[in-house]
C-alpha cells in the first residue's frame, strides 16, 4: 500500500481493495476513532500490523523515488498506466454483484472520471515547475495542510492516488524531498512535513466515516465512482511530466514504454493472485 501511495498512479486503497481487506481497513480506522473499547483493541492490532508494513514501504519508496522519478518519468508513468488499466477490470469483477444491482449508477463513473480530468486540466501549475516550499508563509502553509488532507482522502479511497493529486498540485516532489530530508536528519524541512502530517490527520478524521457509510448504504454508486476516479487518473498520469521541476512533454505514444506498462499490469495480476492464494 505504501509503495502505491508514494507514487502517482494507484492508491494504497486500491491495493487493499484488490487484496480483499479494504472494508476491514476502513472499518478499523472508524472503530479506532468511534468504536467500543473491544472494537478499538481489535482495530488497533490490525492497524499496527498494517502501519508497520506501510511505514517500512514508505521509507524505502522515499529514499529511492526522488533519485529515479524525474529521470525516468516516462517509464514510470507507463507502469502507472499499467497499474490502472489492469486494476479496473479486477475491481469490476470483484464488485460484479453490486454493479449489476444498480446499472443506472454507471453515471457516477463518468462523474468520477470528469472530476479527475477537470482537476488535471485546470491545474494552475500544469506546464510549470513544482512549488517552492523553502519560503514557508501562512498562505503556503494552509495550502500544504489542505493538500495533506486531500491527498490522504484519495489514498484511503480506492481510486485516484493521493500522490497523483500532489503531482497535480505541484507538491509531489517537494513533499517527497522534504520527507527524505527528515530521514537524513535535515530538519529544515520540518515545517513542511509537520503541516502536511496535520493535514493527513484531519483528512483521515473527516473522510473515513463518510466512506464507510457510502460503502454500506450506496455501494454500487460508490464503486462506480471509484472506477471513474481510477479511469480519470490515467489522464492525470499522462499530464504528470508537465508538473516536474523541469517540465517535460506529456506522455505520448512516442515516449510510452510498453515494457514498464506490462510490468505494472503483472504487479496488479500478481497481487490478485496473492489474494486468491490467501483465501484458499
N, C-alpha and C positions, 0 to 999 in steps of 0.2 A: 504493500500500500504506500509506503514512504517513497519508494522509487517512482511510483506512478505520480504521487503528489508533487514530487520535486521537479518534474519535467512537464512542459506544456503538451498535453495530449489527452490521456485518460486519467480520470481522478482516482484517488485511492478508494473512494466509494464504489467505483465500477469494479475494482478488483475484489472488494468484499462481496459485491453482488454476484460476480462470476463464481466465487468460491463458496457461495451459499450461506454466508453468515451476516448478510447486511442487516436483516431485521433484528438479529441479536445485537449487532453493533449499535444501531440506533436506539434500540430498547435499553441497552445497558447504560448508554450515556444519559438517557432520560431518567432511568431508575436511580442513577447515582445522584442526580440533581433533585428528584422529587419522590422517589420510591420509599417504601418502608425500610426499616433497618435491615431486615433479611435480604430484601432485594438490593439494597445498597452494597451489602457484603458480596453477594454473587456478582454484581456488576463490577465492583472494584477488582475482584480476582480476574475476571475476564479482560477488563481494560488494562490491567497491569501487564498481563501476558502480551496483549496486543501492543501496548505502548512501548514496552522494551524492544520488541522487534521493530516497531516503527522508528524509534529513536536511533537504533543502530543503522537502519536502512537510510535514514535522512542524513546522518553524519557521513556515511560512505558516499552518498549521492552528492552532497555539497562539496566535499573535498575533491571530487573528481569532475563534476559537471562544469564548474566555472572555467576549467582549462580546456575542455573539449567542445563545449556547446557552441560558441560563436564560430570557431574554426571549422566545425563540421555541421553547420546548421542544416544544410540540405539533406544530408544523410539521416540526421536525427529527425528532422521533420518528416521524411519519408517513412521512418519507423513509427512515428506517432500516428500517421495516417493508417498504417497497417494495424496498429492497436485498435483504432476506432472502427475501421471497416470490418474487421473480424469480430469485434466485440458486439456490434449492433445485432447481427443475426442470433448470437447466443442469448442476448437479453430477450429478443423476441421469442425464441424457443422456450426459455425458462419461464416466461410470463404469458405463454400462449393462451391459457385459460382466461386470465384476467383481460387480455387484449380482445379476445373473442366475445367476452361478456358485454362490452360496450364498443363496438367497432366505430360508432359515430364519434367517439372520443379521439379519433385519429387527428382531429383538428388541433389537439394540444401538441402533437408532434410538429406541426407546421409553426405553431406559436413558439415552441422551444427553439427551433432552427432559426426562425426570424429574429428572435431576441439576440442570439449569439452573433448572427451575421450583422445585425444593426450595431451592436456594441463594437464589433470589429471595424465596420465600415466608417463609423463616425468617431472612432478613436482619435482623440486630439493629438496623440504623439505618433500616430501612424505616419511612416515616412520620415520620422525624426529619431533622435537618439533617446536613450533611456534617461530617466530623470536623475539629476544630481542631488544626492541626499547628504552631501558633506556639510552644506549650509542649512541646517535644520531650523525652521521657524514655525510659528504657530499654524499657519495655513498648510505647510507641508506636513507637519506632524499630524494634523487632523486627516489629511489625505492618506498618509501611511496607516493610521489607525483604521480608517474606513476600508482601505484596501485589504488589511488583515481580516476584518470581519467578513467582507465579501468573498475573499479567497477561501477561507475555511468553510463557508457555507457551500461553495462549489465543490470543495474537496470531500465534504460529507455526502453531498448529493451525487449519485452515480450518473454523471453526465459530463458536462464541460469541466475540465481540470481547473482547479484554483490557480495553478501555475500559468495556464493559458490566459486567465483573466489578468494576472500580474503582468504577463507579457504584453497584453493589450494596453494596460495602464502605464506601461513603461517602467515597471518596478521589478520585473523578474530578476534581471542580472544585478541591480543594486541591492536587493534584499538577499539574494543568494551570496553575493560578495560580502555583505555585512555579517551574515551568519558565519561565513568562512573565516572572516577576521576575528570574530569572537572565539572560534575554535582554535585559532592560533594565538590566543591571549592578547589580541589587539582590541582594547576596549573602547577605542574611539568611535566605533560603530554601535555602542551600547544603546544610545537613544533610539536609533532606528529599530533595532531588534526588540527593545522594550515596548515601544509604541505598537509595533507590528504584533507582538505577543499579546498585548492587551486587546487589540482588535480581534485576534483569534478567539480569545476567551469570550468576548462579547458576542461574537458570531455564533459560537457553539451554544451559549445560553439561549440565544434568540431563535435559532433555526431548528434545533433537534426536535423540540416538541411539535413544531409545525410539520416537519417531515413525517414524524411518526403518525400523527393524526391523518395526514394526507394519504399515507400508505394504508391505513386501516379503513378509512371511510371512502376514499376516492382513488383506489389503487389503479384501475385502468387508466384514468386520466393522468395520474402521476407517472405511470410507466411510459405512456405515450409522450409526455413532456420530457422525460429523461432521454428517450430515444431521439427526440428532436434536438435537445441540447447537445447530445453526442454527435449527431449528424452535422449540426451547425458548427461545431468546433473544428471540423475539417477546414472550413474557410478561415478560421482563426489561425490554424497551424500554417496554412498556405501563405497568409499575410504576415506571419510572425517575423521572418527575416527583416522586414521593414522597420521593426522597432528595436533593433540591436544598437549598441553604442556606435558601431559603424554600419549604418543602414545598408542592406543589400536588397537585391531584387526579390520579389515574392517567388515562392516555389513555382516552377513551371515544368512542363514535360521535359525540357532540356536538362533541368537540374534535378529532376526526380530520380531517386536511387531505388531501383527495383529490388536489389539485394536486401537493403535495410527494410524495405516495405514487407518483404517476405519474412524477415527476422521478427518484425513486430507482430505479424499475424501468427507466427509459430509460437511466440511467447504467450499470446492470448489462448491459443488452442491448447498449449501445454498446461496453462492454469485451469482450463476447463477440465482437462483430463485428470489433473490432480484432485479436483473436486469430486469427480466420479469415483476415483480410487478411494478417497477418504470416506465416501458414503457407503462403499461396499464392505 
